[in-house]
Amino acid sequence: MEQSREEFLKQFGGDYGYPDAPKGVDEMRATDFKRLEEMVYLDHAGATLYSEAQMADVLKDLTSNVYGNPHSQSDSSMAASDIITAARHQVLKYFNASPRDYKCIFTSGATAALKLVGECFPWSRESCYMYTMENHNSVLGIREYALSKGATAMAVDVEEVVDLAKNHDSGSLYKISRHSDQRRDKDVLSHNYQNGRLSDISGNNWNIFAFPSECNFSGQKFNLNLVKLIKEGKIPLQQQGQWMVLIDAAKGCATEPPNLTLYPADFVVCSFYKIFGYPTGLGALIVKNEAANLLNKRYFSGGTVAASIADIDFVQRRNSIEQVLEDGTISFLSIASLRHGFKIIDMLTIAAIGRHTASLATYVRGKMMGLKHSNEKNVCTIYGQQATKVENLKMGPTITFNLKREDGSWFGYREVEKLASLSGIHLRTGCFCNPGACAKYLGLSHSDLVSNFEAGHVCWDDNDIINGKPTGAVRISFGYMSIYEDAEKFLKFLQSSFVSRPVQFNNEYMLNLNTLSLVDNWSPKVVSDVQLKSITIYPVKSCQGFSVKSWPLTTGGLMYDREWLLQGSGGEILTQKKVPELGSICTLIDLELGKLFIESPICKDKLQISLLENLTDLSAEVDVYGQRYEVQSYKDRVNTWFSEAIRRPCTFVRCSSSNYRSYTNSGSRDRPCRDAQRKLNFVNEGQLLLISAESISDLNRRLSSGNGDGKQQLLVDAMRFRPNIVISGSSPYNEDNWTKLRIGEACFTSMGGCNRCQMINLYQNSGQVLKSKEPLATLASYRRKKGKILFGILLNYEDMDGGNEIVAERWLQVGQQVYPFTE
């Protein structure tokens, strides 16, 4: 890494770090961000981080001073008022806005500031709300106010081109490309449109043009000359009236706040956690005085009026625009904390922060563009700068991208996010609440977006690839405390996880992760003496199971397996990922007694539940991962016991019936396939999970060899994967190729590999549930296929003979011979 660092400093040393500040970036990172040790945080566009020194100053301030409600005249109230006044001036100074020309309105964030503009602006039928495609949903949402008043709303693309023959306005020209006009008033629509376009309307109507100072999707910085050109009418917008300009600076103000002396926008919004991490839930609307006078707020509240009478229609509002627009008691303690954040920014200087973050982003962007697979095809598709005709377009410290495999298909962004998490890298995926930029850069048409939604895709879900196209992207972003090592670790992560390399062989098992064959086709060992080693039943989803020597099979698989689960107070399904305490609850079923026994280290008494108890009067329906189940609920005694065991309110339910699920077999060996209609209890996919003891041994060998850095070795046993059956006598991963198998007289169909998640990283130690990065991180290095990390296979029990008659009850027994079949 040292050689790479020297290369970086040779190119960017003049911009990297803060040589003129009391602390350099490396010292600041080591002393004020100790919690980032062994962590790479690259989501500063989402929220930057507060420093430990900053929080120490906040704590000292709040424990040394008394700040009261500012709506009074007491000493503590006046102290709070003075702090608020000073904070307003500090915010205006940050944007180089004169207090004579601008006001600072505190809000709960940039979104609340935008909402305030939308609901108070004097929209009319002659008004137009125009916004660039690259805008956050919070900016788009203003159109609801405009459209409800009969105004026109429209999205536009702003293309900046260079005209070398002209020197004014930085030698740039702008081309405005309009998308379709949006109107909701049909009468206005027919009256104001001629030949398919909006006709000119006379009158003193007010319009808004909105754009971000920096796109939160691509990182592209918009030229702020747009402010003057629009206000001076030098860009024809085909709409008469007065144009006001709104800048969404939520993203851009962290490294380059708009200079309102040079670019006098009417409205600018920001959130302070984007600048220095704390406080959250506090933002501001910086509004020009003339624009503030246009805002008409109907609602009044405490602090906004000079006088009001309760039983007649009389109210007199205050003269101060800040007091009129700020409802109730503002968050004065959060506002008091602002100065401690600005102290850091002033110490480093915003110009140095801009240079520092840009150096890291430029370096990483260049390295990413150079990544190639073994067939010389590019790995990274970066969105933003390459799409413009302006070569020197300014970019913020944000890189948004997708990754391609060697064959040209896409890696899903959720796969990238999952692997990044295992590597201790924090990044962001999706569309980042910017649907216009997302559709524009990903090439998604209206029909694509609608069909994706109809296919079930919504924001924040796992549907990252639909019909071969990405539905979102991956975003990394740098902050003022980011260091070179963050950049280098991220680049090494890309290199090791997504760049194809020649196939290597290690003990006869294929290791190329992109052309991964999950089957040991190279092993000479023949399956000859495979036996059933263990059987485990898990009656309650996510609780401990119990081992048996033999157990009966039913239509749903192993009898009573995952037949119960716990629901939270909001109806959500509780699992160990949400409630680690579930992993300490022990279960046991006694078939002769017909009882389920449950124990918890927290509860003094053991819980006994009759398997034959009739609960039909307590039946209901629940949704478990998209599948509807009829369930039976238990009475307060049972629910109270479980609520005590996991220290949260919950309800214990039993599956009484489920619709038969239908799955389509993909036909591939690693098929996530689900072959036919089968009854499933509260399992995620297959009725049973099979693990091979030899595959576990191979995984442990890799875990051992991969821990040469002095860290404690973490080996796993089969129970970490919560299998129902463990087999032995096969070759590692030979089970991947099985399509059917027979155990004793019972036949099973393989449904393919089991996709593993963070659940297998949870383990018990001295009664505590702990979490590590293993074994999922190691599995990801060699068991990854098309975004899935596969280990073990899922089985369905074939409970019917050739004549579709249900066969007699069969039992599995430890020691039985296993007969696998391959296609």
Secondary structure as the mmCIF struct_conf table of DSSP 4:
data_model
#
loop_
_struct_conf.conf_type_id
_struct_conf.id
_struct_conf.beg_label_comp_id
_struct_conf.beg_label_asym_id
_struct_conf.beg_label_seq_id
_struct_conf.end_label_comp_id
_struct_conf.end_label_asym_id
_struct_conf.end_label_seq_id
HELX_RH_AL_P HELX_RH_AL_P1 GLU A 2 PHE A 12
TURN_TY1_P TURN_TY1_P1 GLY A 13 ASP A 15
BEND BEND1 TYR A 16 GLY A 17
TURN_TY1_P TURN_TY1_P2 PRO A 19 ASP A 20
BEND BEND2 ALA A 21 LYS A 23
HELX_RH_AL_P HELX_RH_AL_P2 VAL A 25 ASP A 32
HELX_RH_3T_P HELX_RH_3T_P1 LYS A 34 LEU A 36
TURN_TY1_P TURN_TY1_P3 GLU A 37 GLU A 38
STRN STRN1 VAL A 40 TYR A 41
STRN STRN2 ASP A 43 ASP A 43
TURN_TY1_P TURN_TY1_P4 HIS A 44 GLY A 46
HELX_RH_AL_P HELX_RH_AL_P3 GLU A 52 SER A 64
BEND BEND3 PRO A 70 SER A 72
BEND BEND4 SER A 74 SER A 74
HELX_RH_AL_P HELX_RH_AL_P4 ASP A 75 TYR A 94
TURN_TY1_P TURN_TY1_P5 PHE A 95 ASN A 96
TURN_TY1_P TURN_TY1_P6 PRO A 99 ASP A 101
STRN STRN3 TYR A 102 THR A 107
BEND BEND5 SER A 108 GLY A 109
HELX_RH_AL_P HELX_RH_AL_P5 ALA A 110 CYS A 120
BEND BEND6 PHE A 121 PHE A 121
TURN_TY1_P TURN_TY1_P7 ARG A 125 GLU A 126
STRN STRN4 CYS A 128 THR A 132
BEND BEND7 MET A 133 GLU A 134
HELX_RH_AL_P HELX_RH_AL_P6 ASN A 137 LEU A 140
TURN_TY1_P TURN_TY1_P8 GLY A 141 GLY A 141
HELX_RH_AL_P HELX_RH_AL_P7 ILE A 142 SER A 148
TURN_TY1_P TURN_TY1_P9 LYS A 149 GLY A 150
STRN STRN5 THR A 152 VAL A 162
TURN_TY1_P TURN_TY1_P10 LEU A 164 ALA A 165
HELX_RH_3T_P HELX_RH_3T_P2 HIS A 168 GLY A 171
STRN STRN6 SER A 172 ARG A 178
STRN STRN7 GLN A 182 GLN A 182
HELX_RH_AL_P HELX_RH_AL_P8 LYS A 186 ASN A 192
STRN STRN8 TYR A 193 GLN A 194
TURN_TY1_P TURN_TY1_P11 ASN A 195 GLY A 196
STRN STRN9 ARG A 197 LEU A 198
HELX_LH_PP_P HELX_LH_PP_P1 SER A 199 ASP A 200
BEND BEND8 GLY A 203 GLY A 203
STRN STRN10 TRP A 206 PRO A 212
BEND BEND9 SER A 213 SER A 213
STRN STRN11 GLU A 214 GLU A 214
TURN_TY1_P TURN_TY1_P12 ASN A 216 SER A 218
STRN STRN12 GLN A 220 LYS A 221
HELX_LH_PP_P HELX_LH_PP_P2 PHE A 222 ASN A 223
TURN_TY1_P TURN_TY1_P13 LEU A 224 LEU A 224
HELX_RH_AL_P HELX_RH_AL_P9 ASN A 225 LYS A 231
TURN_TY1_P TURN_TY1_P14 GLU A 232 GLY A 233
BEND BEND10 ILE A 235 ILE A 235
BEND BEND11 GLN A 238 GLN A 238
BEND BEND12 GLY A 241 GLY A 241
STRN STRN13 GLN A 242 ASP A 248
TURN_TY1_P TURN_TY1_P15 ALA A 250 LYS A 251
HELX_RH_3T_P HELX_RH_3T_P3 GLY A 252 ALA A 254
TURN_TY1_P TURN_TY1_P16 THR A 255 THR A 255
TURN_TY1_P TURN_TY1_P17 LEU A 260 LEU A 262
BEND BEND13 TYR A 263 TYR A 263
BEND BEND14 ASP A 266 ASP A 266
STRN STRN14 PHE A 267 SER A 271
TURN_TY1_P TURN_TY1_P18 PHE A 272 PHE A 272
HELX_RH_AL_P HELX_RH_AL_P10 TYR A 273 PHE A 276
BEND BEND15 GLY A 277 GLY A 277
BEND BEND16 THR A 280 GLY A 281
STRN STRN15 GLY A 283 LYS A 288
HELX_RH_AL_P HELX_RH_AL_P11 ASN A 289 ALA A 292
TURN_TY1_P TURN_TY1_P19 ASN A 293 LEU A 294
TURN_TY1_P TURN_TY1_P20 GLY A 302 THR A 304
STRN STRN16 VAL A 305 ILE A 309
TURN_TY1_P TURN_TY1_P21 ALA A 310 ASP A 313
STRN STRN17 PHE A 314 ARG A 317
BEND BEND17 ASN A 319 ASN A 319
HELX_RH_AL_P HELX_RH_AL_P12 ILE A 321 LEU A 325
BEND BEND18 GLU A 326 GLU A 326
BEND BEND19 GLY A 328 THR A 329
HELX_RH_AL_P HELX_RH_AL_P13 PHE A 332 LEU A 348
HELX_RH_AL_P HELX_RH_AL_P14 ILE A 350 MET A 369
TURN_TY1_P TURN_TY1_P22 GLY A 370 GLY A 370
STRN STRN18 LYS A 372 LYS A 372
TURN_TY1_P TURN_TY1_P23 SER A 374 ASN A 375
BEND BEND20 GLU A 376 GLU A 376
STRN STRN19 ASN A 378 ASN A 378
BEND BEND21 VAL A 379 VAL A 379
STRN STRN20 CYS A 380 TYR A 383
BEND BEND22 GLY A 384 GLY A 384
HELX_RH_3T_P HELX_RH_3T_P4 GLN A 385 ALA A 387
BEND BEND23 LYS A 389 LYS A 389
TURN_TY1_P TURN_TY1_P24 GLU A 391 ASN A 392
STRN STRN21 MET A 395 MET A 395
BEND BEND24 PRO A 397 PRO A 397
STRN STRN22 THR A 398 LEU A 403
STRN STRN23 LYS A 404 LYS A 404
TURN_TY1_P TURN_TY1_P25 GLU A 406 ASP A 407
BEND BEND25 GLY A 408 GLY A 408
HELX_LH_PP_P HELX_LH_PP_P3 SER A 409 SER A 409
STRN STRN24 TRP A 410 TRP A 410
HELX_LH_PP_P HELX_LH_PP_P4 PHE A 411 GLY A 412
HELX_RH_AL_P HELX_RH_AL_P15 TYR A 413 LEU A 422
TURN_TY1_P TURN_TY1_P26 SER A 423 GLY A 424
STRN STRN25 ILE A 425 HIS A 426
STRN STRN26 ARG A 428 GLY A 430
TURN_TY1_P TURN_TY1_P27 PHE A 432 CYS A 433
HELX_RH_AL_P HELX_RH_AL_P16 PRO A 435 LEU A 442
TURN_TY1_P TURN_TY1_P28 GLY A 443 GLY A 443
HELX_RH_AL_P HELX_RH_AL_P17 HIS A 446 GLU A 454
TURN_TY1_P TURN_TY1_P29 ALA A 455 GLY A 456
TURN_TY1_P TURN_TY1_P30 CYS A 459 TRP A 460
BEND BEND26 ASP A 461 ASP A 462
STRN STRN27 ILE A 465 ILE A 466
TURN_TY1_P TURN_TY1_P31 ASN A 467 GLY A 468
STRN STRN28 LYS A 469 PRO A 470
BEND BEND27 THR A 471 GLY A 472
STRN STRN29 ALA A 473 SER A 477
TURN_TY1_P TURN_TY1_P32 TYR A 480 MET A 481
HELX_RH_AL_P HELX_RH_AL_P18 TYR A 484 PHE A 498
BEND BEND28 VAL A 499 VAL A 499
STRN STRN30 PHE A 505 ASN A 506
TURN_TY1_P TURN_TY1_P33 ASN A 507 GLU A 508
STRN STRN31 TYR A 509 MET A 510
BEND BEND29 LEU A 513 THR A 515
BEND BEND30 VAL A 519 VAL A 519
TURN_TY1_P TURN_TY1_P34 ASN A 521 TRP A 522
STRN STRN32 VAL A 530 ILE A 537
BEND BEND31 PRO A 539 PRO A 539
STRN STRN33 VAL A 540 VAL A 540
TURN_TY1_P TURN_TY1_P35 LYS A 541 SER A 542
BEND BEND32 CYS A 543 CYS A 543
STRN STRN34 PHE A 546 VAL A 548
BEND BEND33 LYS A 549 LYS A 549
STRN STRN35 SER A 550 THR A 554
TURN_TY1_P TURN_TY1_P36 THR A 555 GLY A 556
STRN STRN36 GLY A 557 LEU A 558
TURN_TY1_P TURN_TY1_P37 MET A 559 ARG A 562
STRN STRN37 TRP A 564 GLY A 568
TURN_TY1_P TURN_TY1_P38 SER A 569 GLY A 570
BEND BEND34 GLY A 571 GLY A 571
HELX_LH_PP_P HELX_LH_PP_P5 GLU A 572 GLU A 572
STRN STRN38 ILE A 573 ILE A 573
HELX_LH_PP_P HELX_LH_PP_P6 LEU A 574 LEU A 574
TURN_TY1_P TURN_TY1_P39 GLN A 576 LYS A 578
HELX_RH_3T_P HELX_RH_3T_P5 PRO A 580 SER A 584
STRN STRN39 CYS A 586 ASP A 590
TURN_TY1_P TURN_TY1_P40 LEU A 591 GLY A 594
STRN STRN40 LYS A 595 GLU A 599
BEND BEND35 PRO A 601 ILE A 602
BEND BEND36 LYS A 604 ASP A 605
HELX_LH_PP_P HELX_LH_PP_P7 LYS A 606 LYS A 606
STRN STRN41 LEU A 607 SER A 610
TURN_TY1_P TURN_TY1_P41 LEU A 611 LEU A 612
HELX_RH_3T_P HELX_RH_3T_P6 THR A 616 LEU A 618
STRN STRN42 SER A 619 VAL A 624
TURN_TY1_P TURN_TY1_P42 TYR A 625 GLY A 626
STRN STRN43 GLN A 627 SER A 633
HELX_RH_AL_P HELX_RH_AL_P19 ASP A 636 ILE A 646
TURN_TY1_P TURN_TY1_P43 ARG A 647 ARG A 647
BEND BEND37 ARG A 648 ARG A 648
STRN STRN44 CYS A 650 SER A 658
HELX_LH_PP_P HELX_LH_PP_P8 ASN A 659 TYR A 660
STRN STRN45 ARG A 661 ARG A 661
BEND BEND38 SER A 668 SER A 668
TURN_TY1_P TURN_TY1_P44 ARG A 669 ASP A 670
BEND BEND39 ALA A 676 ALA A 676
STRN STRN46 ARG A 678 ARG A 678
BEND BEND40 PHE A 682 PHE A 682
BEND BEND41 ASN A 684 GLU A 685
BEND BEND42 GLN A 687 GLN A 687
STRN STRN47 LEU A 688 SER A 692
HELX_RH_AL_P HELX_RH_AL_P20 ALA A 693 SER A 705
TURN_TY1_P TURN_TY1_P45 GLY A 706 GLY A 706
TURN_TY1_P TURN_TY1_P46 GLY A 708 ASP A 709
BEND BEND43 GLY A 710 GLY A 710
HELX_LH_PP_P HELX_LH_PP_P9 LYS A 711 GLN A 713
HELX_RH_3T_P HELX_RH_3T_P7 ALA A 718 PHE A 721
BEND BEND44 ASN A 724 ASN A 724
STRN STRN48 ILE A 725 SER A 728
BEND BEND45 GLY A 729 SER A 730
TURN_TY1_P TURN_TY1_P47 PRO A 732 TYR A 733
HELX_RH_3T_P HELX_RH_3T_P8 ASN A 734 ASN A 737
STRN STRN49 TRP A 738 ILE A 743
TURN_TY1_P TURN_TY1_P48 GLY A 744 GLU A 745
STRN STRN50 ALA A 746 ASN A 755
HELX_LH_PP_P HELX_LH_PP_P10 ARG A 756 ARG A 756
HELX_RH_3T_P HELX_RH_3T_P9 GLN A 758 ASN A 761
STRN STRN51 LEU A 762 ASN A 765
TURN_TY1_P TURN_TY1_P49 SER A 766 GLY A 767
STRN STRN52 GLN A 768 LYS A 771
BEND BEND46 LYS A 773 LYS A 773
TURN_TY1_P TURN_TY1_P50 GLU A 774 PRO A 775
HELX_RH_AL_P HELX_RH_AL_P21 LEU A 776 TYR A 782
BEND BEND47 ARG A 783 ARG A 783
STRN STRN53 ARG A 784 LYS A 785
TURN_TY1_P TURN_TY1_P51 LYS A 786 GLY A 787
STRN STRN54 LYS A 788 GLU A 798
STRN STRN55 MET A 800 MET A 800
TURN_TY1_P TURN_TY1_P52 GLY A 802 GLY A 803
BEND BEND48 ASN A 804 ASN A 804
HELX_LH_PP_P HELX_LH_PP_P11 GLU A 805 GLU A 805
STRN STRN56 ILE A 806 ILE A 806
HELX_LH_PP_P HELX_LH_PP_P12 VAL A 807 GLU A 809
STRN STRN57 TRP A 811 GLN A 813
TURN_TY1_P TURN_TY1_P53 VAL A 814 GLY A 815
STRN STRN58 GLN A 817 THR A 822
#
